[in-house]
Amino acid sequence: MTTDITDSSMGWWQPGPSDKAFPETDDPKAALLSLRSPLFLVLGEDGKPQLRTYGQAILGSVLSGENSLPLLAFVPPLPPENLGSRDFLRRHGLKYPYIAGAMANGITSEAMVMEAGRAGGMGFFGAGGCTLARIEKAIATLKKAAESSPFPFGFNFLHQPGSPEGEMALAQLYLNSGITSVCAAAFMRMTPAIVLYRVRGVTADEKGRPLPKNRIIAKVSRVEIAEKFLAPPPEKILKQLLSQGLLSKEEARLGALLPMANDITAEADSGGHTDNRPAMALLPAIKAARDAAMAAREYTHIPCVGLGGGIATPASAAAAFALGADYILVGSVHQACVESGTSDTVREMLARCGQADVTMTAAADMFEMGGRVQVLKRETMFALRAQKLYTLYREYPSMEALPEDAIRFLEDKIFQKSIAEEWESTRRFFMERDPSQLKRAEEDPRHHMALLFRSYLGQASLWAIQGNPDRKVDYQVWCGPAMGAFNAWTKNSFLEEVSERRIRTVAFNLLAGAATLTRFSMLKVQYPEIPAHLGNFSPLGLNTLEPMMS
C-alpha cells in the first residue's frame, strides 16, 4: 500500500488516554478480527499505511498534539450482536440475529434447537411431517431442558392445505402446550388455524393497544403472501372463530388490530419448498411491502424483515445484513451438522454436494397442486422418480388406467412390493393421520392414485433420516445451493470434516465473519488501495471465535 499525505483529508490519529483498553497489534488480519475494537488506518512515520486498534481520531485537517499521524480511514467496533435489528433481539430474547430454520421431520432436532438457543440465537423444531405425538415429545423435551437454564425456542407451523383438521389440531396443541413462538411456513392464505394461534390470548395494554401472547415469524417467498401476514386477520375468519366459541369477543376485537406476523422472513433460493427467488430482488420487495403496511396501519410495533435461503458463508451473511436484513435464517448447512436429526449417511452426502448438485421435483405435501421442493440430486434418483410419478398422475385418471410398463416401474422400483400391499400401508398411515383423505380416495380415483404416490415421496425423506441402506438411491434430502457454497468455503479447513460441523461453530463463523467482512468493506470504501486478500475470512475454531463473540 502506498499513498501521499495530501490524500488524507479525514483528519489525524494520535495515541489516546484509553490506549490500554484496546489490544495493540501489527498484524492487519488480527486488527480486522478485533471486532470490539475501533480500527484506524494511519500513515506511519515510514510513509506506509498501518492498521491500529487503539488511539483516537481527530477529524479535520488541523494537526493537534504530539505523535499525530494522518488518518486514512476509521472503522468503528462491530460486535456480531450489532448486526441486524436490536428490536428483533429484544422482542425474542436473543443475543444474536440468527435463526436456525425449521427443517421438517425433526431434522431441526431438539438438540439443534437447544444448541441454537444456548448459543444466543433461536431454533425452531422441524415439526412438519411429524405426528402430534412426536411434536408433543419434542415440546416436553425442550421445556424440560429450558427449566434450569432458559433459552428461546419455537416450533414450525406448516400449512396443511389438504388437511385443515390436522392444521387446527396442531394449533390447539401449541396453544394448550404454551408454545408462544412459531415459524409459519408454506402458507398461501390465512387459515382459521393460524389465525386462532395468533389471536388466542391477546390482551390490551394501559393504552388499549393489543398485546399478543403468541408470536409468528412468517417465512414467505412472495410479496402477496407477505402482505397477508402484514395485514390483520381476515374479518370473516375472526367471526367464524368467534361463532365457534374459539375466541372471546375481546380477543376478536383486539385481534383485528394486529398484524398476522410479528416478523417476516424473506425466503430466497432454499432447500425444500422454495420459489427459487434471488435474495437481492426478494428482500427489498418484502421490506417495501412492510413499509407500505406500516404507512397504512397504526401497529404498536414494526415487524422486522429477515432473510433466509442461500446463506452459507460469511460473505452471504454479510450481504444479507448489507441488504438490510434484520436477522438471518440458516437451513441447509445446518442439516450437515452433527446435531441435526438426520443420518450420518446423509451428512456425508451433503458434505460432498456442490452448488449444481440440487434440483427441483414434486413435493409430497402439495403433490396434487403441483408443488415442488428443492432436493439433492447427487447420489440419489429421488428427483427423477418423484417427477415421473407426478407425470403419471397428470396423464392418467386412475391406477387402473396406467399402462403395464408403468405398473412394473411402480412395483419394481418405487414401492418394491405389489400395489395392493402398498395401498394397505398407505391406508393404515392415513387412517391414523387423516381419515378424511381415505374417504376422498373412495370417491375420487385420481386422489387414490395421489395418496399412493405421496406414500413414496413421504417415505423417501424418512429413509434418508433413518439412513436405510436398502433405499439409499431413493433418499429425499432437502437441500439448496447454499450447501455447495458452504462446502467450497470450508474446503481444506477443519470444517470440511462432518464431525467438526456443529451449529455453534457454524453460526459463530457466519456471524463473526459477516462482521469482519462488513468492517473490511467500510475500510475499503475509505481507502480503496487496501489489499483485497485482507478481506478473506477462513473458518475459525471456537477457541478463537468465542472471545470475538462475547
N, C-alpha and C positions, 0 to 999 in steps of 0.2 A: 504494500500500500504506500503510495506517495501522494503528497499534497503540498500546497503552498499556504503559508499562514494567511495570505489575503483571501483564501477560500472560506475562512472561518468567519461567519457573521453571526453565529449563535451567541457567543459570549466566551466566558472563561471558566476554567475549573481550578479549584485550589483545595488543598487539604483542609478539612473542616474539623470542628471540635469533637465531632462524633465518629471520627475515623475508626475507633476501636470497635464500634458496633457492627462493622462490616468486614468480611474477610478480604485480605489483600491477595491477589493472585496475578502472576504474569502469564497465565495460560488463558488465551482468549476463549477457548471452549468452556473451561471451568467458570469463567466470568459469565458467559451466557446462561450456564446451568444454575447459577446462583440466583434463583427466581425471586428470592425475598430481599435481594439487594438491588440498589439502583445500579445503572450501568452508564459509565461515562466513556466516550471515545475522545481522547485528547491527543494533541500534537506534542509528542515528547520532546525533550531537550535535544535529542539526536535527530530531530526532524522527521521522525516516523510516528504514525498513529499508534496509540496504545489504548487498551481497554482497562478501565479501573472500576472497581466495585465499591469504592469509598470516596469520601470527599464531598464537596458541594459545588453546585453550578451557580455562576453569576451571569445572568442573561444580559446581553447588551455588549457594546463594543468598547466600553471604558475599562481599562485594566485596573484591577483593585487587589491590593495585598501582595505579599511576597509569595514566591513559589507558584504563581499562577501560570497556567498553561492554556493555550487556545482550546476551546471546547468545540469539537466537530459534531458530536451527536450526544443525545441524552435519552435513555430509556428507563422508565420507572420500574419499580418492582412489579412482578406479576405472578403472585402465588396462584396455583391452579383453581382455588376456590373463588377467585375473582373472575374467572371465565364465565360467560353466560349471565344469567339473571340472579341477583341476590334475593329478589322477591320469590322466585321459584324455590330457592333453597330454604327460605324462611317458612314458606307455606307447607312444605313437605318434610321439614325437619332434616334436611340433608347438609352435608359439608361440601360436596362437590356436585356440579350439574351433570350427573352421569346416571343413566338408566340402563339396567340390564333388561333388555326387551324379553317379552314372554314368547317362548318357543313351545309349541303345542306338545301334548302327550308327556308333559313333565320333563321335557328336555331342559327347560329352565327349571331346574330342580329345587327342592328345599335347600340343599347345600349351597347352590349357586345364589339363591335369594338371600340366605343368611350372610354369605361372604360379601355380597354386593352391599348390603346394608351396613355391615360392620366395617366395611372399608370406607364408608362415608357417602356412598351412593344409594341407589334403591333398586331392588329387583322385583319383578312380577312373575309369580309362579305360572308356568305354562299349562293352564287349565284346559285349553282347547283339546277336544277329543277324549278327555278323561271322564270317567264316571263320577257321579256325585259322591259316591263313597270314597273314591280316590282323592277327590278335592277336599272332602271333609278330613281325611287323614292328613293332607298337607296343611290344612288350616290348624289342626291340633298341634302338629309338629312345630310350625313356625311360631304359634302363640306361646308354646311352652319354652321354646328357645329364647324368645324375647322377654320372658318374665324376669330373669336375673340380670340381663344386660340388654336393655331395649334397643331396637334398631327398626328403621322404617321398612315396610314391605307391602306388597299388594298382590292382586290376583288378576289374571286375564279374564275379560268378559267378552267371549267370542260370539258374534252374531250367528244365530242358527236359523237361516231363512226357511228351511224345511221343517222346523220343529219349534213353533212358538211356545208350545207347552214346556219343552226342555229348557228354553231360554228363560221362561218365567220361573221354573224350578231353580235354576241357577241364581237368579236374582234373589229369590226367597232364601236360598242357602246363605248367600253373602250377608243379607240383612239379618238373618237370625244368628249368624256367627259373629256379627260385629266387625265384618271386613269393611273398612271405610275408604279404601283406595283400590280402584280397578283401572286396568287399561282396556278400553273398549276398542275392539278391532273387527274389521270386515263388515262394518255396518254400512248399509246403503240408504237407510232411512231410520227414523226414530221409531222404536217399538215400545209397547206397554212395559216390557220387562226392564229395559234400560231407563225409561222414564221413572218407573217405580223406584228403582235403585237410587236414582239421582235425588228424587224429591222426598222420599220417606225420611222423616226425622228432621226436616228443615225447621228452624226456629227463627225468631226475629231478634235483632239486637235492640239497644236502647233507642235507636232512631227509627225502628220499624223496618230495617233493611234485612233481607233474608240471610241467614247463616246456615249453609248446607252442612249436613253431618257427613255426607258421603262425597268423595272426590272422584272425578272421572278424568283420566288423561286419554283423550281420543286419538287413535292412530288412523290417519287418513292419507289418501294419495290423490284426492280430487278436491278442487275448490268447492264444488257444490255440496260435497259431504261435510267439509269443514264449516260451511255456512249453516248447515243444520245443527251441528254441535255448538256453534256460536250463538244460536238463537235459543229462546226459551222453549220449553217442552210444547209440543203441539196441543192446542186447546182441546181438541177432540179426544186426545188420549188422556189428558188430565180429567176431563169429565167422565170418561169411561172408568178410570181407576177410582174416582170418587163414588160413582154409582155402584161399583162393586164392593165398596167398603174397604178398599186397599189403601186409600188416602183419606185423611181428615179434610174438612173444609179449609182449615187454616194451612195445612200442608199444600193443598192445591192452590190456594191463593198466593202463598209465598213462592211456591214452585214456579208460578207463571212469571216471576221476576228474575229468575235465574237463567244463566246460560246453561245449556246441557253439559258442557265440559268445563272443568277448571282450566285445562290446558290442552293444547293441540300438538301432536307430533306429526310433522310432515314426513310421510314415508316415501322415500325415493326408491331407487332400484335395490330391492332387498330380496332375501330368501323367502320362500313360501309365497303367500298371497302378495302380489305386487302388480302395479300398473307400469313398472319399469320407467317411472318418471325421472328425469335428470334433476338432481338436487338443486342445481343452480337456477333452474326455472321454477321448480315447485315451491321451495321455501319462500322466496319473495312473494309469490302469488298467495300463499296461505297467510303470510303476515299482512298483506294488503287486505285480505278478507277479514282478518281480525280487526284491523284498524277501522274498516268500514262498519263492522258490527259495533265497535265501541262508539263511533260517531252517531250511530242510530239509536243506541240504547244507553241507559244510565245504570251500568252494573257497578257493584260495590268493589270489584277488583278487575284488573285487566288480565285476561287469560294469556299465559306465556305460550310461545311457539317454539318447539324444539325440532330437531332433525334426526331422522333415522334412515338407514339404508345406505350402504356403501362406506360407512365409517369403520375403517380398519387399520389406519395408520395415524401417526401424529400429524402428518400433513393434511389428511382428510378431516381430522378432528379440528385442526386449526382453521381449515377452510370453512367448516360449519359455523364456528364461532365468528369468523370474519364476515360471513353472510348475515349474521345477526341472530343465530340460533340461541335461544335462552338456555338450552340444555341439549345434550346429545343422547341418543338411544342406540345401543350397540346390540346386535343379534348374532349374525352368522359366525363371527370369530369366537364368540363365547361357546358355541357348540363344540369346538375342538378343545375346550378347557377341561381339566380333569374333574371339575365339579358338575359338569353337565350330565343330564340324565340320559345319556346315550351310551352306546357300546364302545369299547376300545377299538374295535374294527372300524367303526365309523370315524372315530377321531383320527385314526391313521389315514383313512381315505381322504378326509378333509385336509390333512397336512400335506397331501400330495396334489391338492387341487390348484389349478391355475385360473386366471380370470376368465378364460374362454371355456372352462370345463363345466359350465352350467347352462341350463336351457329351460324353456317354459313347457309345461304339459298340463294335462287335465287334473283338476282338483277333486278330491273326494267329497268335500262338504258342499261344493257348489257345482257338482257334476252336470246336472240336468240344465243348469243355467249357462253352461259353457265356461264356468270359472276355471282359472288356470293358476298354477303355482310355479315358482322357480325352484329347480332342484339340481342336484349334482348329476351330471351325465357321465362322468369318467368312472369306469369300473362298475357300472350298473346299466341294465337295459330298461329300467323302470320307465323312463321318459318315453321311449319308443312304444313300449307296451301299453302304457296308460293312454297315449294318444290314439293307438289302434282301437282300444275299447271305446273311446269317445266317437271315433269314426263309425264303428259298428252301430253304436247307439243312435247316431244321427241318420244312418242309412236304412235301418230296418225297424219295423214296428213292434217286433216281439222276439223272444228267444226262438220260438217255433219257426220264424221266418228266416233265421240265419242259415247260410249255406253250410254244407258239410265240412268244408275246409276250415270255416270259422269255428265250428263246434270242436273240431280236433285241436285247433290252436288254443281254445279256451281250456279244454280238459287236460291237454298235454303240457302246455307252457304256463298258463295263467293260474288255474285252480289246482292243477296236479291231482285231480280227482274228478269224479263224474259231476256233471252239472246238478244232478239231483242231490248228491251229497253236499255240494257247495251251497245249494239253496237251503238245505236243512240247517247248516251252520249259520247262514245269514238270517234265517228266520228266528233262530234262538237269540242271536245278537239283538235284533230289533224288538223282539218280544220283551227283552229286559230294558232296552234303552228307550224305544219309542214305538209302541204297538200300533199307533195310528199309521205308520209307514206300511205295515203289512196289510191293513185294510185297503189303503190306496193301491197296493200292488195287486190285490184281488180284483180290483175294478179296472185297472189300467195296465195292460201287458207291457207297455214301454217302461212304466215305473218299476215293474217287476224286474225287467232287464237292468235298469239303472241300479237297483239295490244290489243285484249280483255283481255288477261291475265295480260298484263302490266298495264292495267287500274286499276285493283285491287291492284297491287303492288305499283303503284304510289299514289293511294288514301289512302292506308294504312298509309303512312307516314304523310299525311295531316290530317287524322282522329286523329292521335296521337298529332300533333301540335295543332290542334283545341280543343283537349280534348273531342271529340264527344263521349258522354256516351253510345250511341247505338252501337258503333263499337269498344268498348274497347278491346274485345277479338281479334280484328284484327289489333291492333296498331303495326306499324313497327317503332321500336326505335333502331336507330343505336347505337351500344354500344360494347365496348371491355372489356376484363377482368380488365382493369385499374379501371373501375368504382367500382368493388367489392373491389379492393385493397384500393381505397380511402375511401370507407365506413368502412373497417376494421380499417384503421388508425385513422379515426375520431370518432370511436365508443366511447361513454361516454364522448365526448367533445362537446363544443358548436356548432362545425361544423356538428354534427350529425343531427341538425335541418336544414331542407331545407331552411328556411327563413334566415339563417345565411350564406348560401353559396353564396358569392359574388366573382366575378372574381378577384378583387383586393386582397381580403383576401386569396383566394386560391393561386394566383400567388406569393404573398409575402411569404406565408408559404413554398411553394415549393422552392423558391429561397433562402430565409434565412435559411431554413432547410438544403438545399444542401450545402450551405457554412459552416454551423455549423458542419455537418457530415464530410465534407471534412477536416475541421480543426481537428476534433476528430481523423480521420484516420491518419493524419500527426503525431499527438501526440502519438497514439498507436504504430505506426511503430517505433518510437524512444524509447518509454517506454511501452513495452507490458503488464506490470503489471497494467496499468491504468484500473479501473473498467469499464466493458462493459456498465453498465447502464448509465454512463455519456454520452454515445453516442446516447441515445434516444432523439428524438425531437417530442414533442407533439404539437398539434395545438395551435397557439398563436393568440390573438386578434390584431386588427390594432393599438391600443394604444401602444402595446409592439413592434409590427413589424416596424412601421414607423420610429422610431429612428434608428433601425438596418439597414434600407434600405437607409437612407439619411445621 
